[in-house]
């Protein structure tokens, strides 16, 4: 269960998601991130197999968390993944119910994050995040992503200012974050929750000469700039 709402924790945790290459894993570790996400949803352009996720996760030093992202996966698939990576955090981005997310496994309780799909524009005010957090109270955190066609935020940012002012949950801000806007996101969202983390994917990806993104291919310099922007925001907000 979530704790009673108290003063926010000062340090913003950082997750880089959609990793597919060893060099990008190493770049994220060098930047000091807290978690790395591996997409186990085949339709995603950033998807990797479970075997590949395990290969990449083995590069992680102690105290950096591998995160396995699922979309409406079967229980057997999730259990297989937890057997392969028993210390991974699960992230659910589909239509999973609270019961689906908390499925029993041979390892007992497992930690998971539940994505909330926040509508774009003024419709964001109609999403009852307080109720959603209560429904998924067993989640370690609620991840806030933009509601677009399909699953995942597609690099879109919703209107952070329309979130409830007090949510009794740990939140993960996602959707359209970049080194340029993450500071503003932290300023706006952190006072509204127990603690805040940020999750970036497309915002730190490499691009082709014409500016189109190389999905699943990260840019080490962008990862460094993103992490630096988060630390700068923490330094500005810290009491």
N, C-alpha and C positions, 0 to 999 in steps of 0.2 A: 504494500500500500504506500501511497505517496505520503510524505511528511507534511506537517502543517507548514503553511507558507511563512518563511522567515527571510532574513536579509539574503540577497543573492550571493553566491560564491563568486569570488573576484575573478579567478582565472577562467577564460573561455577555452573549452576543449576544442580541438580541431580534428576533423575527419576529412580525408580525401577519398573520394569514391570513384568507382569505375576504372580501377587499375588493371592493366593487362600485360605490362612489361616489367622485367626485373629492374631496369634502369629507373623507371618511374617510382617503383617501390623504394629503391635506395634514395632517390631524391626527396621523397616525402619523409623518410626517416631522418635524413640529414637536416631537413627543415624543422624537425622537432614536433611533428604531428603526433596526435594521441591514438588515432585509429585509421585503419585503411580498409576500404570497402571493396568487395568482390561481388560482381553481379552474376547471380545464378538464374537468370531469366533469359532463355534462349533468344527471344525476339529482340532483345536490346542490342544495339551496335557495340556496346561495351561488355557484352556477356563473355564469361569464361566458363570452362567446364569445372566441375568440382576438383578434378585432378590438377588442373592448372591453378586453381585457387590455392590448393594445398602447397604446390610448388612455390608460389609467390609468398604465401604466408610463412613458409619456413625461413625466409630471409629476415623476418622481423626479430629484432632484439627483444629482451625482456621488457614488459610493461607497455608495449604497444599492441593494441587490440585488433585482431582481424575481425571484420564484420562481413557476414554473408547475407546478401540481399535476395529475397524471394518475392515472387508475385504469384499468389494462388497456387502454390506448390502442394503436391500431395504430401501427406504426413510421412509416408515411407521415405520420400526424397529428403525431407528435412532431417529425419532421424539418421539417415545415411550420412548426411553432411556433418551432423553433430558427432557421429562416431569418428569421422575422419579428422575433424577439427573440434575437439570437445571443449576447448576454451574460447571458441568464437562467440561473438555476440550476433544474434539474429536480427534482421531488419525486414519487416513485412510491409510491402507496398501495394498489395492488391485489395481484395474484398474480405480479408480474413476477419473472422469474428474474434472476440476475446478468447473463446474456447479454442479456436484454431491456433492462436498465437501461443497459448499456454499448454500445448499438447504434451502429455506425459512422455518421457523418454527414459532410456535405461540409465541415463546420468542424473535422473531426478529433475529438479527445477533448472530451468535454463533462462538466461537473460535475453530479453528481446526489446527492440525499439519498434514502435508502431507509427507508421506514416499517417499523417492527416492531410488530406488534399484540400487546400484552402482555395476558394474561388478567386479568380482574378477580378480586378476592378472593385467597385463598391459592393459587390456581392459578398466580399470577404466578411463584412459585418454580420451577415446572416448565418455564418458557420458557428455553431455553439461549441467552441473549443473547451470550455469548462466542462460541459456534459461529456464530450468525447474523451477527455482526460480521465473523467470518473469511470466511464465504461471500460477503459483500458488501464485501470489503476495498477494492474500487475506489471505493466511495462516499465522498463527502467527509464524510458523517456518517450516523449511524443515528438516525432520529427515533422516539421511543418514544411510542406512542399506545395507548389502551385498545382491547381487542378486544371489539367489540359487533357486533350484527347489521348487515350492510351494511358500508360502508367509511367510515372516519373514526371518531373517538372518541366522537361524540355528546355531548360535554361531560362525559364520565366520566373520573374519575381512578383509575388503578390504584394498587396498594400499592407506593410507591416503595422502601420499606424492604426489599422482597424481591428487589430487583435484585442481581446479582452485585457483589461488593465491588471487583473490578478488571476493567475492560473496556478492551481496547486499541483504542479508537476515540473519535472525537469524537461526543458525543451531543447530541441535541436533545430536551428534555423537553416533552411535549405532553399533551393530554388533561385537560380539566377544570381548567386553570389559571385563576386569577383574581387580582386584586390582593391578595386576602386570604391565599391559600395559596402563592403563587409563592416567597416567601422560604423557607418550609419545604422546598419542592421543591428549590430550589437547594442548601440546606444538606445535604440527604440525598443528592443525586445527584452533585454536583460531585466529591466525593472519589473517585468510582468510575470516572472516565474521563479521557481526555486533556484535554478541554475541554468546556464545557457551554454550550448555547444554550437558549432557551425559545421556545415557539411558542404563541401564544394566538389564539383565534377567538371562540368563544361567550362567553368570560369578559370580553370587552370590548364586547359587543353591547348595543344599546339594547333597552329593553323597553316593552311596552304598559302602560297603566295597571293591568291585572290581573296584571302581572308576567311574562307570557309573552314570550319573546324575539322580536325582529325579526331573523330570520336574514339575515345579509349587510349589516345596517345597524349601523355601529359608533357607539359613544359616546365622543366626544373626551375627556371628563373621565375615563372609565374607562381609556382608553389612557394618559393622563398618569399616573394612579395606578398602573397596572401597571408602567410604566417606572420610576417612582419607587421602587416596592417592589423591583424588580430591583437598582437602584443601591444601595438601602439594604442589601440582602443582600450585595452585593459588598463594601461598606464594612465590614460586620461580619466577613466571612470573610477578607478580605485579610490576609496575614501582616504 
